């Protein structure tokens, strides 16, 4: 049997901005959490997160999308959110995350899928469209990538990987990953981020920042250090760090397969992202004959800060 940790349901009861009913998909001996909101016969919006986030990332997307008639499915990968968290760090690979998500799509028999993906949601979610194109109608790609020959990783990617390797900034017990979205959103300063990460003492923050922090910390609150291993593994799965953890050969295959995508594809890109630049997004969109919508002032986790603008773009093009 797999050794895993299950976050208590009580951790989520006080999240005022996340009052959605949980659903669970059984995979092997664990359960994968997902949201299922909106009309069951509506076209599907599949909302995929990355690291260090979970379905909470889409809290401000779900109401307007369901009001527009969409069925919103937002899963948490194993190791994240309300899903079970294997304790063995070597359990986590992008191939395994991809496989688990595939079983959810098949189990629910999802059709007419509009994929919304960002960060690791790109490699994991775009794999589904490449492998099961008949289930998908539209790709909405936000600040992500697919590894392939010739892809140029920026220096900030190297810094991110190094921070999670031995003796790196995050290489300690229970790194406070919930601070990362706050920094990206401009809700704390870089100085406060580093000081709080080192000392474990939260700086004085606004009520809005506190609410977001509580949302991203809820899956880990009160859990032992082993519950953080899914988070640790994502940076160490970037192909620069480990070619095999990242399912890199498959990523390259999916990248080339999707260059021939003959259905709709829209790129929505946060321009202040220090990892995935505007140039990268524009070049990729041209190769896929997709639209490109820049979101000024948005960073890597643009769903946290520009949800209304992004949803309007999505619905305007529906």
C-alpha positions as CSV (number, residue, x, y, z in Angstrom):
1,X,0.0,0.0,0.0
2,X,1.0,3.6,-0.6
3,X,2.0,5.5,2.4
4,X,0.2,8.9,2.3
5,X,-1.1,11.7,4.4
6,X,-4.7,13.0,4.2
7,X,-5.4,16.6,5.1
8,X,-8.2,16.9,7.7
9,X,-11.4,18.3,6.2
10,X,-11.5,20.8,9.1
11,X,-8.5,22.6,7.5
12,X,-10.8,23.9,4.8
13,X,-14.0,24.9,6.7
14,X,-12.9,28.5,7.5
15,X,-11.9,29.4,4.0
16,X,-14.6,32.1,3.3
17,X,-13.7,32.5,-0.3
18,X,-13.8,28.7,-1.1
19,X,-17.1,27.2,-0.3
20,X,-17.3,24.5,-2.9
21,X,-18.5,20.9,-2.4
22,X,-15.6,18.4,-2.5
23,X,-15.7,15.4,-4.8
24,X,-13.2,12.5,-4.7
25,X,-11.9,10.2,-7.4
26,X,-10.3,6.9,-6.3
27,X,-6.9,6.2,-7.8
28,X,-5.3,3.0,-6.6
29,X,-5.5,3.2,-2.8
30,X,-5.7,7.0,-2.7
31,X,-8.3,9.6,-3.4
32,X,-7.9,12.6,-5.7
33,X,-10.0,15.7,-4.9
34,X,-11.8,17.7,-7.6
35,X,-14.5,20.4,-7.8
36,X,-17.5,19.8,-10.0
37,X,-19.6,22.9,-10.3
38,X,-22.2,24.0,-12.8
39,X,-24.6,22.2,-15.1
40,X,-23.6,18.5,-15.7
41,X,-24.7,18.8,-19.4
42,X,-22.8,22.0,-20.0
43,X,-19.5,22.3,-21.9
44,X,-16.6,21.6,-19.6
45,X,-14.0,24.0,-18.2
46,X,-11.0,21.9,-17.0
47,X,-9.1,24.2,-14.6
48,X,-5.5,23.0,-13.9
49,X,-3.1,24.4,-11.3
50,X,0.6,24.2,-10.8
51,X,3.0,24.6,-7.8
52,X,2.5,25.6,-5.0
53,X,-1.2,26.0,-5.7
54,X,-4.3,23.9,-5.8
55,X,-7.9,24.3,-7.1
56,X,-8.2,27.3,-4.7
57,X,-6.3,29.1,-7.5
58,X,-9.5,29.2,-9.5
59,X,-11.8,30.4,-6.7
60,X,-12.8,33.5,-8.6
61,X,-13.3,31.8,-12.0
62,X,-15.9,29.2,-11.0
63,X,-19.0,31.4,-10.3
64,X,-18.9,33.5,-13.5
65,X,-18.0,30.4,-15.6
66,X,-20.9,28.4,-14.2
67,X,-23.2,31.3,-14.6
68,X,-22.3,31.3,-18.3
69,X,-23.3,27.7,-18.5
70,X,-20.0,25.9,-18.1
71,X,-19.4,22.8,-16.0
72,X,-16.2,23.5,-14.0
73,X,-13.9,20.6,-13.1
74,X,-10.9,21.6,-11.0
75,X,-8.8,18.8,-9.6
76,X,-6.0,18.8,-7.1
77,X,-3.0,16.7,-8.1
78,X,-2.0,14.0,-5.6
79,X,0.2,15.8,-3.1
80,X,-1.8,19.0,-3.3
81,X,-5.0,20.6,-1.9
82,X,-7.5,18.2,-0.6
83,X,-6.0,15.2,-2.4
84,X,-4.0,12.5,-0.6
85,X,-0.3,13.2,-0.3
86,X,2.2,10.3,-0.8
87,X,5.1,10.6,1.6
88,X,7.8,9.2,-0.7
89,X,9.3,12.0,-2.7
90,X,10.2,9.5,-5.4
91,X,6.6,8.7,-5.9
92,X,6.1,12.0,-7.7
93,X,6.8,12.3,-11.4
94,X,5.0,14.3,-14.1
95,X,4.2,11.0,-15.9
96,X,2.3,9.8,-12.8
97,X,0.4,13.1,-12.4
98,X,-0.5,12.9,-16.1
99,X,-1.7,9.3,-15.7
100,X,-3.9,10.1,-12.7
101,X,-5.5,13.0,-14.4
102,X,-6.3,10.9,-17.5
103,X,-8.1,8.4,-15.3
104,X,-10.3,11.2,-13.9
105,X,-11.2,12.5,-17.4
106,X,-12.1,9.0,-18.5
107,X,-14.0,8.1,-15.3
108,X,-16.2,11.2,-15.6
109,X,-16.3,10.7,-19.4
110,X,-15.7,14.4,-20.0
111,X,-16.4,15.7,-23.5
112,X,-16.4,19.2,-25.1
113,X,-13.5,20.2,-22.8
114,X,-12.1,23.7,-22.7
115,X,-8.7,23.3,-21.0
116,X,-7.4,26.2,-18.8
117,X,-3.8,25.5,-17.8
118,X,-1.0,27.4,-16.2
119,X,2.4,26.4,-14.7
120,X,2.6,22.6,-14.4
121,X,-0.9,22.5,-15.6
122,X,0.6,22.9,-19.0
123,X,2.7,19.8,-19.3
124,X,0.1,17.7,-17.4
125,X,-3.0,19.2,-19.1
126,X,-1.7,19.6,-22.6
127,X,-0.7,15.9,-22.5
128,X,-4.4,15.1,-22.2
129,X,-5.3,17.1,-25.3
130,X,-2.5,15.5,-27.2
131,X,-3.5,12.0,-26.2
132,X,-7.3,12.4,-26.3
133,X,-7.9,15.2,-28.7
134,X,-11.5,14.1,-29.4
135,X,-12.5,15.1,-25.8
136,X,-11.2,18.7,-26.2
137,X,-12.7,21.7,-28.0
138,X,-10.4,24.6,-26.9
139,X,-7.1,25.2,-25.3
140,X,-6.5,28.2,-23.1
141,X,-2.8,28.4,-22.2
142,X,-1.5,30.7,-19.5
143,X,2.1,31.2,-18.4
144,X,3.4,27.7,-18.9
145,X,5.5,25.6,-21.3
146,X,6.2,22.3,-22.9
147,X,9.8,21.1,-22.9
148,X,11.2,20.5,-26.4
149,X,14.5,20.7,-28.2
150,X,15.7,24.3,-28.5
151,X,13.6,25.6,-25.6
152,X,15.6,28.2,-23.7
153,X,15.1,28.2,-19.9
154,X,15.8,31.6,-18.4
155,X,18.2,32.1,-15.5
156,X,15.3,32.5,-13.1
157,X,14.4,28.9,-13.8
158,X,17.9,27.8,-12.8
159,X,17.6,29.9,-9.6
160,X,14.2,28.3,-8.8
161,X,15.6,24.8,-9.2
162,X,18.7,25.6,-7.1
163,X,16.5,26.9,-4.3
164,X,15.0,23.4,-3.9
165,X,18.2,21.4,-4.2
166,X,20.3,20.4,-1.2
167,X,21.4,23.5,0.7
168,X,19.0,25.7,-1.3
169,X,16.8,28.4,0.2
170,X,13.8,26.1,0.5
171,X,15.8,23.0,1.4
172,X,14.5,22.7,5.0
173,X,11.6,21.3,6.9
174,X,8.1,22.7,6.1
175,X,9.1,25.5,3.7
176,X,6.4,28.2,3.8
177,X,5.2,27.8,0.2
178,X,2.0,29.7,0.9
179,X,4.1,32.9,0.9
180,X,5.0,32.5,-2.8
181,X,1.6,33.5,-4.3
182,X,1.6,36.5,-2.0
183,X,4.9,37.7,-3.3
184,X,3.8,37.2,-6.9
185,X,0.6,39.2,-6.2
186,X,2.6,42.1,-4.7
187,X,0.9,41.5,-1.3
188,X,4.2,41.3,0.5
189,X,7.6,42.7,-0.3
190,X,10.6,40.6,-1.3
191,X,12.3,41.6,2.0
192,X,9.3,40.4,4.0
193,X,9.1,37.2,2.0
194,X,12.7,36.3,2.7
195,X,12.6,37.2,6.4
196,X,9.3,35.4,7.0
197,X,10.6,32.3,5.1
198,X,13.7,32.2,7.3
199,X,12.3,33.2,10.6
200,X,8.8,31.5,10.3
201,X,7.3,34.8,11.6
202,X,4.6,36.3,9.4
203,X,5.0,40.0,8.6
204,X,2.1,42.4,9.1
205,X,-0.1,41.9,6.1
206,X,-3.5,43.1,4.9
207,X,-6.7,41.1,5.4
208,X,-6.8,40.3,1.7
209,X,-3.2,38.9,1.9
210,X,-4.1,36.9,5.1
211,X,-7.1,35.4,3.3
212,X,-5.0,34.3,0.4
213,X,-2.3,33.0,2.7
214,X,-4.8,30.9,4.6
215,X,-6.1,29.5,1.4
216,X,-2.7,28.3,0.2
217,X,-1.6,27.1,3.6
218,X,-4.8,25.1,4.4
219,X,-3.7,21.9,2.7
220,X,-0.6,21.8,4.8
221,X,-1.7,23.2,8.1
222,X,-0.7,20.9,11.0
223,X,0.8,18.3,8.7
224,X,4.3,16.7,9.0
225,X,7.2,17.6,6.8
226,X,6.6,14.6,4.5
227,X,3.3,16.3,3.3
228,X,5.5,18.9,1.5
229,X,7.2,16.3,-0.8
230,X,4.8,16.9,-3.7
231,X,5.8,20.6,-3.7
232,X,9.5,19.8,-3.5
233,X,9.3,17.4,-6.4
234,X,7.9,19.9,-9.0
235,X,10.9,22.2,-9.2
236,X,13.1,19.1,-9.3
237,X,11.1,17.8,-12.2
238,X,12.0,20.6,-14.5
239,X,14.0,19.0,-17.3
240,X,17.1,21.1,-16.4
241,X,17.1,19.4,-13.0
242,X,15.9,15.9,-14.0
243,X,15.0,14.8,-17.5
244,X,13.1,11.7,-16.4
245,X,11.1,13.2,-13.5
246,X,9.7,15.7,-15.9
247,X,8.4,13.2,-18.5
248,X,10.5,15.2,-20.9
249,X,10.4,12.9,-23.9
250,X,6.6,12.8,-23.7
251,X,6.5,16.6,-23.3
252,X,8.5,17.1,-26.5
253,X,6.2,14.7,-28.3
254,X,3.1,16.5,-27.1
255,X,4.6,19.8,-28.1
256,X,5.1,18.7,-31.7
257,X,1.7,17.0,-31.8
258,X,-0.1,20.1,-30.7
259,X,1.6,22.3,-33.3
260,X,-0.8,20.7,-35.6
261,X,-3.8,21.4,-33.4
262,X,-6.7,22.3,-35.7
263,X,-9.2,23.6,-33.1
264,X,-9.2,26.8,-31.1
265,X,-6.3,27.9,-29.0
266,X,-6.0,31.1,-27.0
267,X,-2.9,32.3,-25.0
268,X,-3.6,34.6,-22.1
269,X,-0.3,35.8,-20.6
270,X,0.7,37.7,-17.4
271,X,3.4,40.1,-18.6
272,X,5.2,40.5,-15.3
273,X,6.1,36.8,-15.1
274,X,9.8,36.3,-14.3
275,X,9.8,32.7,-15.6
276,X,7.6,32.6,-18.7
277,X,8.1,35.8,-20.6
278,X,5.8,37.6,-23.1
279,X,8.2,36.8,-25.9
280,X,8.0,33.1,-25.1
281,X,4.2,33.2,-25.1
282,X,3.9,35.2,-28.3
283,X,6.3,32.9,-30.2
284,X,4.4,29.8,-29.0
285,X,1.0,31.3,-29.9
286,X,2.2,32.0,-33.5
287,X,3.4,28.4,-33.9
288,X,0.0,27.2,-32.9
289,X,-1.9,29.8,-34.9
290,X,-3.5,31.0,-31.6
291,X,-4.6,34.3,-30.3
292,X,-2.5,36.1,-27.8
293,X,-4.0,38.3,-25.0
294,X,-1.5,40.1,-22.8
295,X,-2.5,40.8,-19.2
296,X,-0.6,43.9,-18.0
297,X,0.4,44.0,-14.4
298,X,-0.1,40.2,-13.9
299,X,2.6,37.9,-12.8
300,X,3.0,34.2,-12.8
301,X,-0.1,33.4,-10.8
302,X,-2.4,35.7,-12.8
303,X,-5.5,33.9,-11.7
304,X,-5.0,35.3,-8.2
305,X,-4.9,38.9,-9.3
306,X,-6.7,39.3,-12.6
307,X,-9.5,36.7,-12.5
308,X,-12.3,39.0,-13.7
309,X,-10.2,40.2,-16.7
310,X,-9.2,36.7,-17.7
311,X,-12.7,35.3,-17.4
312,X,-14.0,38.1,-19.5
313,X,-11.4,37.3,-22.2
314,X,-12.4,33.6,-22.0
315,X,-16.1,34.3,-22.3
316,X,-15.8,36.9,-24.9
317,X,-14.1,34.4,-27.2
318,X,-16.5,31.6,-26.4
